[in-house]
Amino acid sequence: MVNIYKYTFYRIYTLNTKMDRLKKLGPDFPEGKALFFISVFAYINIFTIGVLLRKLGFISVDFQELPLLVHILFYVGLFIFFFF
């Protein structure tokens, strides 16, 4: 599963570097952009799996009623996980 995210990271990274060369604006931190998008993709995938498990009756946690702080902390944790 992590290999898919690594592949996507490098594809987004190369796309950002090619776009930066076309704009000729200098470095625009393509690693950060790629890391941000990978973290968003992982968050959406995990959230979707959680909602699906709830709809099927395997778990009883309602993810949409969790406080915003829990969602933010989870996303930041994913960001840090993919950073290292």
DSSP file (Angstrom, degrees, kcal/mol; ACC not computed):
  #  RESIDUE AA STRUCTURE BP1 BP2  ACC     N-H-->O    O-->H-N    N-H-->O    O-->H-N    TCO  KAPPA ALPHA  PHI   PSI    X-CA   Y-CA   Z-CA
    1    1 A M     >        0   0    0      0, 0.0     4,-1.2     0, 0.0     3,-0.5   0.000 360.0 360.0 360.0 -39.0    0.0    0.0    0.0
    2    2 A V  H  >  +     0   0    0      1,-0.2     4,-2.4     2,-0.2     5,-0.2   0.838 360.0  62.8 -67.2 -31.1    2.8    2.4    0.8
    3    3 A N  H  > S+     0   0    0      1,-0.2     4,-2.6     2,-0.2    -1,-0.2   0.855  99.2  54.8 -62.4 -33.8    4.4    1.8   -2.6
    4    4 A I  H  > S+     0   0    0     -3,-0.5     4,-2.4     2,-0.2    -1,-0.2   0.919 109.8  46.2 -64.0 -42.7    1.3    3.2   -4.2
    5    5 A Y  H  X S+     0   0    0     -4,-1.2     4,-2.6     2,-0.2    -2,-0.2   0.878 111.6  51.5 -68.3 -37.1    1.7    6.4   -2.2
    6    6 A K  H  X S+     0   0    0     -4,-2.4     4,-2.4     2,-0.2    -2,-0.2   0.935 111.2  47.9 -63.2 -45.0    5.4    6.6   -3.0
    7    7 A Y  H  X S+     0   0    0     -4,-2.6     4,-2.1     1,-0.2    -2,-0.2   0.930 113.4  47.2 -60.9 -45.8    4.7    6.2   -6.7
    8    8 A T  H  X S+     0   0    0     -4,-2.4     4,-2.6     1,-0.2     5,-0.2   0.891 109.6  54.9 -63.7 -39.2    2.0    8.9   -6.5
    9    9 A F  H  X S+     0   0    0     -4,-2.6     4,-2.7     1,-0.2    -2,-0.2   0.945 110.2  45.1 -58.0 -49.0    4.3   11.2   -4.6
   10   10 A Y  H  X S+     0   0    0     -4,-2.4     4,-2.6     2,-0.2    -1,-0.2   0.851 111.9  52.1 -67.3 -33.8    7.0   10.9   -7.2
   11   11 A R  H  X S+     0   0    0     -4,-2.1     4,-2.1     2,-0.2    -1,-0.2   0.933 113.2  43.8 -66.6 -44.0    4.5   11.5  -10.0
   12   12 A I  H  X S+     0   0    0     -4,-2.6     4,-2.4     2,-0.2    -2,-0.2   0.900 113.5  52.8 -66.0 -39.4    3.1   14.6   -8.4
   13   13 A Y  H  X S+     0   0    0     -4,-2.7     4,-2.3    -5,-0.2    -2,-0.2   0.933 110.9  45.1 -61.5 -47.1    6.7   15.8   -7.6
   14   14 A T  H  X S+     0   0    0     -4,-2.6     4,-2.4     1,-0.2    -1,-0.2   0.887 111.9  53.0 -66.9 -36.6    7.8   15.4  -11.2
   15   15 A L  H  X S+     0   0    0     -4,-2.1     4,-2.2    -5,-0.2    -1,-0.2   0.920 110.6  47.6 -62.0 -42.8    4.7   17.1  -12.5
   16   16 A N  H  X S+     0   0    0     -4,-2.4     4,-2.2     2,-0.2    -2,-0.2   0.888 111.5  49.6 -66.5 -39.0    5.4   20.1  -10.1
   17   17 A T  H  X S+     0   0    0     -4,-2.3     4,-1.9     2,-0.2    -1,-0.2   0.894 111.3  49.4 -68.2 -37.4    9.0   20.3  -11.2
   18   18 A K  H  X S+     0   0    0     -4,-2.4     4,-1.8     2,-0.2    -2,-0.2   0.906 112.0  48.4 -65.8 -39.9    8.0   20.3  -14.9
   19   19 A M  H  X S+     0   0    0     -4,-2.2     4,-2.1     1,-0.2    -2,-0.2   0.878 109.7  52.5 -67.5 -36.5    5.4   23.0  -14.3
   20   20 A D  H  X>S+     0   0    0     -4,-2.2     4,-1.8     1,-0.2     5,-0.9   0.874 108.5  50.6 -66.2 -36.2    7.9   25.1  -12.3
   21   21 A R  H  <5S+     0   0    0     -4,-1.9    -1,-0.2     2,-0.2    -2,-0.2   0.869 110.0  50.3 -68.6 -34.6   10.4   24.9  -15.2
   22   22 A L  H  <5S+     0   0    0     -4,-1.8    -2,-0.2     1,-0.2    -1,-0.2   0.896 114.8  42.5 -69.1 -38.3    7.7   26.0  -17.6
   23   23 A K  H  <5S-     0   0    0     -4,-2.1    -2,-0.2    -5,-0.1    -1,-0.2   0.762  94.4-149.6 -77.4 -24.6    6.8   29.0  -15.5
   24   24 A K  T  <5 +     0   0    0     -4,-1.8    -3,-0.2    -5,-0.2    -4,-0.1   0.875  53.5 132.0  55.5  41.7   10.5   29.8  -14.8
   25   25 A L      < -     0   0    0     -5,-0.9    -1,-0.1     1,-0.4    -4,-0.1   0.399  66.5-115.1 -99.8   2.0    9.6   31.2  -11.5
   26   26 A G        -     0   0    0     -6,-0.5    -1,-0.4     2,-0.0     2,-0.1  -0.420  65.2 -12.0  92.0-173.6   12.3   29.3   -9.6
   27   27 A P        -     0   0    0      0, 0.0   -10,-0.0     0, 0.0     0, 0.0  -0.373  50.7-179.4 -66.4 137.1   11.8   26.7   -6.9
   28   28 A D        -     0   0    0     -2,-0.1     5,-0.1   -12,-0.1    -2,-0.0   0.042  52.7-101.6-125.0  23.4    8.3   26.4   -5.6
   29   29 A F     >  +     0   0    0      1,-0.1     4,-1.5     3,-0.1     3,-0.4   0.962  47.6 178.4  55.5  62.6    8.8   23.6   -3.0
   30   30 A P  H  > S+     0   0    0      0, 0.0     4,-2.4     0, 0.0     5,-0.2   0.779  75.4  62.8 -66.3 -25.3    7.4   20.7   -5.1
   31   31 A E  H  > S+     0   0    0      1,-0.2     4,-2.5     2,-0.2     5,-0.2   0.914 103.6  48.4 -64.5 -40.8    8.2   18.2   -2.3
   32   32 A G  H  > S+     0   0    0     -3,-0.4     4,-2.3     2,-0.2    -1,-0.2   0.893 111.1  49.5 -66.1 -40.5    5.8   20.0    0.0
   33   33 A K  H  X S+     0   0    0     -4,-1.5     4,-2.3     2,-0.2    -2,-0.2   0.935 112.9  46.8 -63.1 -45.8    3.0   20.1   -2.5
   34   34 A A  H  X S+     0   0    0     -4,-2.4     4,-2.3     1,-0.2    -2,-0.2   0.906 112.4  50.1 -64.0 -41.2    3.4   16.4   -3.2
   35   35 A L  H  X S+     0   0    0     -4,-2.5     4,-2.1     2,-0.2    -1,-0.2   0.892 109.9  51.3 -64.3 -39.8    3.5   15.6    0.5
   36   36 A F  H  X S+     0   0    0     -4,-2.3     4,-2.1     2,-0.2    -2,-0.2   0.938 112.1  45.4 -61.7 -48.1    0.3   17.6    1.1
   37   37 A F  H  X S+     0   0    0     -4,-2.3     4,-2.5     1,-0.2    -2,-0.2   0.875 111.5  51.8 -67.1 -37.4   -1.6   15.9   -1.7
   38   38 A I  H  X S+     0   0    0     -4,-2.3     4,-2.5     2,-0.2    -1,-0.2   0.906 110.0  49.9 -64.5 -40.6   -0.5   12.4   -0.6
   39   39 A S  H  X S+     0   0    0     -4,-2.1     4,-2.3     2,-0.2    -2,-0.2   0.887 110.6  49.8 -64.9 -38.7   -1.6   13.2    2.9
   40   40 A V  H  X S+     0   0    0     -4,-2.1     4,-2.5     2,-0.2    -2,-0.2   0.925 110.9  49.4 -64.8 -44.2   -5.0   14.3    1.6
   41   41 A F  H  X S+     0   0    0     -4,-2.5     4,-2.4     1,-0.2    -2,-0.2   0.922 112.3  47.5 -60.8 -44.3   -5.4   11.2   -0.5
   42   42 A A  H  X S+     0   0    0     -4,-2.5     4,-2.6     2,-0.2     5,-0.2   0.908 111.6  50.9 -64.4 -41.5   -4.5    8.9    2.5
   43   43 A Y  H  X S+     0   0    0     -4,-2.3     4,-2.6     1,-0.2     5,-0.2   0.927 111.6  47.0 -61.7 -45.6   -6.9   10.8    4.8
   44   44 A I  H  X S+     0   0    0     -4,-2.5     4,-2.4     2,-0.2    -1,-0.2   0.907 112.9  49.7 -64.3 -41.3   -9.8   10.5    2.3
   45   45 A N  H  X S+     0   0    0     -4,-2.4     4,-2.1    -5,-0.2    -2,-0.2   0.935 114.2  43.7 -63.6 -46.3   -9.0    6.8    1.8
   46   46 A I  H  X S+     0   0    0     -4,-2.6     4,-2.3     1,-0.2    -2,-0.2   0.901 114.2  50.5 -67.3 -40.6   -8.9    6.0    5.5
   47   47 A F  H  X S+     0   0    0     -4,-2.6     4,-2.4    -5,-0.2    -1,-0.2   0.906 110.4  50.2 -62.8 -41.6  -12.0    8.1    6.2
   48   48 A T  H  X S+     0   0    0     -4,-2.4     4,-2.5    -5,-0.2    -2,-0.2   0.900 109.6  50.2 -64.9 -41.2  -13.9    6.4    3.4
   49   49 A I  H  X S+     0   0    0     -4,-2.1     4,-2.5     2,-0.2    -1,-0.2   0.912 110.9  50.4 -62.8 -41.9  -13.0    2.9    4.7
   50   50 A G  H  X S+     0   0    0     -4,-2.3     4,-1.9     2,-0.2    -2,-0.2   0.913 111.6  46.8 -62.1 -43.7  -14.2    4.0    8.2
   51   51 A V  H  X S+     0   0    0     -4,-2.4     4,-2.4     2,-0.2    -1,-0.2   0.897 112.0  51.2 -66.0 -39.9  -17.5    5.2    6.9
   52   52 A L  H  X S+     0   0    0     -4,-2.5     4,-2.0     1,-0.2    -2,-0.2   0.919 109.5  49.8 -63.7 -43.4  -18.0    2.0    4.8
   53   53 A L  H  X>S+     0   0    0     -4,-2.5     5,-2.2     1,-0.2     6,-0.9   0.865 111.2  50.2 -63.4 -35.0  -17.3   -0.2    7.9
   54   54 A R  H ><5S+     0   0    0     -4,-1.9     3,-0.8     2,-0.2    -2,-0.2   0.918 109.4  50.1 -68.4 -42.9  -19.8    1.9    9.9
   55   55 A K  H 3<5S+     0   0    0     -4,-2.4    -2,-0.2     1,-0.3    -1,-0.2   0.845 110.2  50.9 -64.2 -32.9  -22.5    1.5    7.2
   56   56 A L  H 3<5S-     0   0    0     -4,-2.0    -1,-0.3    -5,-0.2    -2,-0.2   0.592 117.1-115.3 -81.0 -10.4  -21.9   -2.3    7.1
   57   57 A G  T <<5S+     0   0    0     -3,-0.8    -3,-0.2    -4,-0.6    -2,-0.1   0.592  81.5 119.8  91.6  11.6  -22.3   -2.5   10.9
   58   58 A F  S   <S+     0   0    0     -5,-2.2     2,-0.3    -6,-0.2    -4,-0.2   0.825  80.2  23.4 -78.5 -31.0  -18.7   -3.6   11.8
   59   59 A I        -     0   0    0     -6,-0.9    -2,-0.2    -9,-0.1    -1,-0.1  -0.905  61.8-148.9-131.3 160.7  -18.0   -0.5   14.0
   60   60 A S        +     0   0    0     -2,-0.3     2,-0.4    -3,-0.1    -6,-0.0   0.258  57.8 116.6-115.0  12.2  -20.2    1.9   15.8
   61   61 A V        -     0   0    0    -11,-0.1     2,-0.9     1,-0.0    -2,-0.1  -0.683  56.6-144.8 -83.7 130.2  -18.1    5.1   15.6
   62   62 A D    >   -     0   0    0     -2,-0.4     3,-1.1     1,-0.2     4,-0.3  -0.842  11.7-168.4 -95.4 105.8  -19.7    8.0   13.6
   63   63 A F  G >  S+     0   0    0     -2,-0.9     3,-0.7     1,-0.3    -1,-0.2   0.756  82.4  60.2 -68.1 -25.3  -16.8    9.7   12.0
   64   64 A Q  G 3  S+     0   0    0      1,-0.2    -1,-0.3    -3,-0.1    -2,-0.0   0.697 102.8  52.4 -77.9 -17.0  -18.8   12.7   10.9
   65   65 A E  G <  S+     0   0    0     -3,-1.1    -1,-0.2     2,-0.0    -2,-0.2   0.423  82.7 111.8 -97.2   1.0  -19.6   13.5   14.5
   66   66 A L  S <  S-     0   0    0     -3,-0.7     5,-0.1    -4,-0.3    -3,-0.0  -0.437  80.7 -95.9 -68.7 148.0  -16.0   13.5   15.7
   67   67 A P    >>  -     0   0    0      0, 0.0     4,-1.3     0, 0.0     3,-0.6  -0.249  28.5-116.5 -62.8 154.7  -14.7   16.9   16.7
   68   68 A L  H 3> S+     0   0    0      1,-0.2     4,-2.5     2,-0.2     5,-0.2   0.837 113.4  63.4 -60.6 -33.7  -12.7   18.8   14.1
   69   69 A L  H 3> S+     0   0    0      1,-0.2     4,-2.7     2,-0.2    -1,-0.2   0.874  99.9  52.7 -61.6 -37.3   -9.6   18.7   16.3
   70   70 A V  H <> S+     0   0    0     -3,-0.6     4,-2.2     2,-0.2    -1,-0.2   0.911 110.3  47.7 -64.5 -42.1   -9.6   14.9   16.0
   71   71 A H  H  X S+     0   0    0     -4,-1.3     4,-2.3     2,-0.2    -2,-0.2   0.909 113.1  48.3 -64.6 -41.9   -9.7   15.1   12.2
   72   72 A I  H  X S+     0   0    0     -4,-2.5     4,-2.7     2,-0.2    -2,-0.2   0.923 111.8  48.6 -65.9 -44.1   -6.9   17.7   12.2
   73   73 A L  H  X S+     0   0    0     -4,-2.7     4,-2.2     1,-0.2    -1,-0.2   0.886 111.7  50.2 -63.8 -38.5   -4.7   15.7   14.5
   74   74 A F  H  X S+     0   0    0     -4,-2.2     4,-2.0    -5,-0.2    -1,-0.2   0.915 111.8  47.8 -64.6 -42.9   -5.2   12.6   12.4
   75   75 A Y  H  X S+     0   0    0     -4,-2.3     4,-2.4     2,-0.2    -2,-0.2   0.916 111.2  49.9 -65.0 -42.7   -4.3   14.5    9.2
   76   76 A V  H  X S+     0   0    0     -4,-2.7     4,-2.4     1,-0.2    -1,-0.2   0.884 108.5  54.3 -63.4 -37.5   -1.2   16.0   10.8
   77   77 A G  H  X S+     0   0    0     -4,-2.2     4,-2.4     2,-0.2    -1,-0.2   0.906 109.1  47.6 -61.4 -41.9   -0.2   12.5   11.9
   78   78 A L  H  X S+     0   0    0     -4,-2.0     4,-2.5     2,-0.2     5,-0.2   0.897 109.9  53.2 -63.8 -40.5   -0.5   11.3    8.3
   79   79 A F  H  X S+     0   0    0     -4,-2.4     4,-1.3     1,-0.2    -2,-0.2   0.925 112.1  44.5 -60.1 -45.4    1.5   14.2    7.1
   80   80 A I  H  X S+     0   0    0     -4,-2.4     4,-1.7     2,-0.2    -1,-0.2   0.891 110.7  55.3 -67.3 -39.4    4.3   13.4    9.6
   81   81 A F  H  < S+     0   0    0     -4,-2.4    -2,-0.2     1,-0.2    -1,-0.2   0.929 112.4  41.8 -59.0 -46.2    4.1    9.7    8.7
   82   82 A F  H  < S+     0   0    0     -4,-2.5    -1,-0.2     1,-0.2    -2,-0.2   0.715 106.9  63.7 -76.4 -19.2    4.6   10.4    5.0
   83   83 A F  H  <        0   0    0     -4,-1.3    -1,-0.2    -5,-0.2    -2,-0.2   0.891 360.0 360.0 -69.1 -38.4    7.3   13.0    5.8
   84   84 A F     <        0   0    0     -4,-1.7    -1,-0.2    -3,-0.2    -2,-0.2   0.415 360.0 360.0-100.1 360.0    9.6   10.4    7.3
